[in-house]
């Protein structure tokens, strides 16, 4: 039982389990309900439990680790090629078992409750920001059909709409005035929620030493620092800054053969939210570089890339650079040091 591998196909109510003592062979198969799942593992000796890193996988991973088992979470997209023919729970669990034998597939570390708490705050905030943007676009589009055009700027929308609602001579029909007013009220409520969430993340960032060090990097603020710590977890699993940038999808795709090497656009793998935050930080670095005199080495390099490759490609290159710097600061436990531009 010391070398037993147990593959688990997670579902909402029913769990398919395959027990293997010999590579490539399923000795026993079980189909358990959620209530009997932990009891099955509580009565067994320590084993390696392999699961897909899908919904509730981290919760079950923490529970199984508390029972003394070793938990391995595999990315779902790497397991799919091992599922043969039709997709069933039994075929899925067999595919998980086969994928666990591939050393090139890097497992996903089990997240702690603290990490999940911070990621939940980020998910709430990003959802509220998207909802607020949708409300603003709705107001702009409906007013445009009525012949009312609002200048560019999200902050100008709600005050202007409220003026139109309160003005009896405005082109707004009486039938829609209340709906416009309610939408503006919702937007202001979302503004308050987002401000409170920003302050809450600020307090969490001050309590985490790694976040404090990451904030010394230009273009990395509260959102980026806390998101990196929460979503990535342990940075020691990345051998280099390039591996970390590749994990975030900021390295080029490659389509090479023989002596011909072709590099294309960035792969856009990994978490889209993290990549978006780094891109926003890269834009801030590039914008601030034009206002710094004299610029340091990082900002001088950013301006040089913008001149050579254009603004958008330079932003992607800077985001890649910020990811590598974040890896170095995080791994070595040092703050970012700004160096003057080389002569």
Number of C-alpha atoms within 10 A of each C-alpha: 10 9 12 16 22 23 27 25 23 22 15 9 10 16 18 22 25 23 22 21 16 11 13 11 13 18 10 11 15 13 16 16 14 14 10 12 17 15 11 11 18 14 9 12 12 19 20 20 24 25 28 25 20 14 11 12 20 22 14 17 24 17 15 20 15 11 16 15 19 16 24 19 21 21 16 13 10 17 21 14 12 17 18 12 7 9 10 12 18 19 17 23 29 26 20 28 27 18 21 23 11 10 8 9 13 14 18 17 17 20 18 14 12 10 17 15 12 20 18 13 16 21 13 14 19 14 13 18 17 11 15 22 14 13 17 20 14 14 18 19 14 13 18 12 9 11 10 15 14 17 10 8 8 13 10 12 18 22 11 13 22 15 12 19 21 12 11 11 9 12 13 19 12 11 8 10 15 12 12 21 18 11 18 21 14 15 21 14 14 17 15 12 16 19 13 13 16 17 13 13 20 16 12 14 23 13 11 13 11 20 24 17 18 29 20 18 20 18 22 24 20 19 18 22 25 27 23 23 20 20 17 19 16 15 17 12 15 15 11 15 20 17 17 23 24 22 18 23 20 27 22 14 16 13 10 10 8 5 6 7 9 11 11 10 12 17 15 16 15 14 13 11 17 20 22 13 20 28 22 17 22 25 21 15 23 23 14 15 19 14 9 11 8 12 19 16 13 20 23 20 17 26 21 13 19 18 11 11 12 12 16 13 14 22 24 21 21 28 25 26 20 24 26 19 18 25 24 19 19 21 18 9 13 13 17 17 9 14 10 13 13 7 3
